[in-house]
Amino acid sequence: MPSNKIIGYICCVLLLVLTGCGTKKKAVTVVADEPVSEVPSWHTCLIQGVRATIITENDRQSAAVTMQTVRDSLLVISVMPMFGMEMLRIEATPTQLIGIDKIHGRYALTTYAELNNHLTPSLNWDILQQICSAELPTGNERARMLYTFNGERLEVIIDYMPRKTDVPVRAMHQRLDKYSQVDISRWL
């Protein structure tokens, strides 16, 4: 069974991966007499079979990830490192994040501002939504991001699979009453 530190990194990776590395809005070319919109044309987005890898100075961990997005309202990221069992779940809204460590029976509830006290570069909803829907300016096949969490350097690599849009997603909130709440600094 992986050590608590490794599990913490895997849990952190999705939170960190979702922060992006200075991601900016996509450039839009204006064509005369045609309306230009930066709003995505999809309502739901599902990406299964994503490979997320976290590299630290002393370790390298990879896991299968599923990302479900309901545009502008909810993101659910499921980490399944072994046998398709969900080990970690991250639920995010435009105002807060919930990380659920199912192996250790605990969760952390935090805001973006609280998380950003520990994380560089900072994370916000827009960047997280771009990462979870494969709409980064770097493309929809691979993302590589560098972070610092509490002074430790993390490299996060996401290898995307093709996304499905406007399909039913099971992005429902997880019941938290069977888990113990911990501070975000202890959870990670």
N, C-alpha and C positions, 0 to 999 in steps of 0.2 A: 504494500500500500504506500502511495507517495507520502512524503513528509508534509507537515503542515505548511512549511515555507513554500514548497513546490505548489501545493494546492492554492496557497495565497497568491502566488504568481499567476497561476492559471485564472483565478478569480479576477485578479487585478487586470489581466491582459485584456479582457473584454472591456472593462471600464476604460482602460488606457487606449486600447485600439480604437475605441470609439471617440477618442478625443481628437484624432487627426493631428497633422503636423502643419499648422498654419494654413489649413485649407481655406481657399477663397472661392467666391462665387465664380461660376463659369462665365466666360466672356460670351456675349451675345452680339451677333452681327445684325444690324438693323437693315431690313430690306424695305424699300419705299412702298408705302400703302399697304403693308402687311403688319398686323398686330404681332408684337413680340412678347412672349411670356416666359418667365423663368419658373413658373409653377409646374411641377411634374404633372404629367397627364394620367398618372395612376392614383388609385386610392389605397390599395393594399399591395404589399410586396413581400414575397417569400423567397428566401435563398437557403437551400439545403445543401449539405455536404461541403460547406466552407471549411478550409483548413487554416486554423489560426496557430501561429507559432510565436512563442515568447522566448527571447534570448537575453540572458543576463550574463554577468561576468563569469559566473560559475555553472550555469545550467542552460539547457535548451529543452523546452516542452512544447509539444504539439497536441492539438485536440480537434475533433470534428465539432463544428458549430452550425446551428441553424439560427437564422435571423428572420424575424417576422416584424413587419412594419405596417402600422395603420397610420397613414400620412398625417402629420401634425398633431398626433394624439398619443400614440403608444408604440414602444419598441419592446420586443421580447427576444433576448439572446439566450439560447440554450447551449451549454457546453457539455459534450458527451464524449469524454476521453476513452471510455472502454465499454464495449458490448452494447452501445446504443443507449446506455442509462444516463439520464440527466444528472450530472454532478453539481453543476452550477447554473444558476438562472439569474439573469439581469433583466429587470423591468425598468423602463425609463419613460417618463412623461416630459413635457417641456419644462417642468419645474423641479422634478426630483428623480432620484435613482434608488432602486432597491436591489441589493446584491444578496442572493440566497445561496448559502453554502449547504447543500443538502447532505453532504457527507458528515459534516460536523453539527448539523442541526441548528444553524444560526443564520441570522440575516443582519444587514446593516441598511439603514434608511438614511439618505443624505441628499443635500441639495448640490447643485453644480458648484456654488461658491464654497461650500465646505470641502468638497472633493478637491477643488483647485488649490486649497491650502496645502495639499500634499503633492500636487501633480504639476509638472511643467512639460510641455505647454498646456495651457488650460483647455478644458472641455466645455462645450455648450451643446444645446439641443440641435442646432442646425448641423453642426459637424457630425454629431452622432447619427443623425438621420441620414446624412450623405453616406457615411460609412456603411450603415446597415442596409441601404438600398443600392449599393454599388454605384453611386453617382459622384464619385470623387473626380476632381479634375485630372488625376493621374490615370484614369481609366477604370474599367470594370473587371479586370482580370486579376490584378495584384496590387496590394497596397503595402507600403513599407513605412513605418512610423517609428520615430525615436522619442522616448519619454524619460523623464526623471521622476521617480516616485520616492519621496522621503530620502533623497540623495543617492538612490541607486538607479543606474542607467538600465533602461529596458528597451529592447528593439522588438517591435511587433510587426509580424508579417502576416497578411491575410491573402490567401489564394481563393478567389471567388469561383463559384459555379454559376451557370446561367440562372438568372432570376426569373421568377414568375410574377406577373403583375395582375391585379384585379382578380385574384383567386381568393377563396375563403381562407383566412388564416385563423389559427386557434390562439390568438394573442390575448389570452385572458389573464387577469390578475391571479397570482398564486396566493392561497390562504397562508397567512403567516402565524396563526395561533399555535402551530406545532413546533415553531422555531423560537430560539432565544435571540433577543435583540442585543447587538454589540455595537460599539462605536466604530465608525468607518476606519479610524486609525488602527484599531485592533483587528478588524476583519481582514484587512489587507496585509 
